[in-house]
Amino acid sequence: MSEYASILLDDPVWMIVVKGLLVFVLCVLLTLAAVYGERKIVARMQLRVGPNRAGPGGMLVSLADGVKLALKEDIIPKAADRIVFILAPVISAATCFLAFAVIPMTGKVMFFGEETIMQLTDIPVGVLYVLAATSIGVYGIVLAGWSSGSTYPLLGGLRSSAQVISYEIAMGLSFVAVFMYAGSMSTGDIVQAQSQWWNAVVLFPSFVIYVISMVGETNRAPFDLAEAEGELVGGFHTEYSSLKFALFFLAEYVNIIAVSALATTLFLGGPSAPPGLGFTESWLGGWFTFIWFLLKVFLFFFLFVWLRGTLPRLRYDQFMKFGWKVLIPVSVLWILVVATLRLLTQQGASQFLIAAFTGGVVLVVLIATSLYESSKKRAEEEARYVPEMPAPKFPVPALPKAKIEEVE
Amino acid sequence: MSDFELQPKRSDAIEKAASESVPVTGQEASPLFKQLKGFWVTFSTMFKKPLVVEYPEVKVETQPRFHGRHQLNRYEDGLEKCIGCELCAWACPADAIYVEGENNTEGNQISPGERHAKVYQINYLRCIFCGLCIEACPTRALTMTNEYEIADDKREKLIWEKEDLLAPLRAGMLMPPHPMYPGSDHHTYYRGEIKEAHPSQEVNK
């Protein structure tokens, strides 16, 4: 058992309850901040100023939005399946909070005279648990689409389920390399394994794949096909109003924060300071690590907003092609490479062999890329080629081109 | 005529033009680089000054000939220019103007000449601010101001009556009804020869 897990094990019951409450409060507060931040940042990217009415600098806009949503009329369509219709947003909102239970948010801290870590629990299969929790969230979306008794929500829900399932595979595969390096699936161990180098550097391809698939997983732009306004009205939540809609809204943002927090944990060393800068447990350790954690989460959140401000929505078939034909094969190959390297180092293979293997991989990748590029170029040229027409067997009037020649 | 002659001949000039028309520039840059360029655009825009006008606090002045709300003008002695002819109502493509004319009488001289508008309404829920009414007006009674803040929260409030549309009384003006300037007729008014109210106009009020 790791050091992390043993610290958490002797938590008294009251502390677990308090932590659970804190996680919930933190998620809600972060959501409020995220909605405001997103609107502000996207506004600046579009040369606007964003919300600036409610509160200083418009900071209370998400609160005002929430109050407005809660006070609106709650409509349940006649064609809807009442029970499932009410259950769907609850599933959606509840599951995204679950993922936060295993995220370490600070290093070792003193909490009311008790040494602990701001993490609800550290289970040996922590990351798999997060995957499971987020995929249950899909049920919320699918059931919402189905129970609305309407066409567009149904299409939106189906799209979303296909999307999340597709990108979850790539996401899961991107974890494998991390597991191999950390030798554990517990979030605490993974954070500790990154004390020398962040995984984002060591396992850069995995990091890229995870970042792409986390955007797909959370139904965010440019992968927001499930709620493509121009095509599906509002997607799965077309028929939802009032608090039920607010729950979906909350779920979306908590989900974004959860995947950002997971990315922080797996690839950016969780709450610990960047390695190599001289930050130690005694100097800016303890509660200060929470700031590192928040900074990293905000970094990922900014990435989400930046993507939204920059990229147009993908076409559905392009999106699926990208997931299945690019992300998944690439991550499988990458895992093979990582596994081989890992095996070679663990069995004490010579430096030469490792270097030769790495060089070989790089060479193969380069050759494959150039072959792909040249074949693409050839295909483009073929598409541009216009075959010369055979001479017609019957008399036809001369083409206008012949006339141009005469003029000249 | 042989088959050979019917074949289209391609001159060098045409070949050259065809090759030039294909956009070659930009093809060399890799797609990834192009995507990153887009990211830079949005990122750098964040640090530019927003173009937003903070409307209720900051108001940008309109162009001088902006089509704002209407105004019913007066002559310099205070008599109304509107003669209740309804040409504005007839010109209106949105059917937003309603006019009811009435005869001017000895004790009730509202405008110079024979007629004045008893009722004059503009429905700003219908008005499209095209300005055809202004073009139709024969006495320049109806003009448009630069005022654009007409929004309101009741439909009834958006039907503007004559009192709402009339220009305010300026110095030298008298509130009608009052008799016309002594020794004048509606032609003198129209030519702009009346510069201010005559004391006798008030006395006889």
Interface residues (C-beta under 8 A of the other chain):
Chain A: I41 A43 R44 M45 Q46 L47 R48 V49 N52 W306 G309 T310 L311 R384 A391 P392 K393 P395 V396 A398 L399 K401 A402 I404 E405 E408
Chain B: M1 D3 F4 L6 Q7 P8 K9 R10 S11 A13 I14 V22 Q35 G38 F39 V41 T42 F43 T45 M46 F47 K48 P50 L51 V52 E54
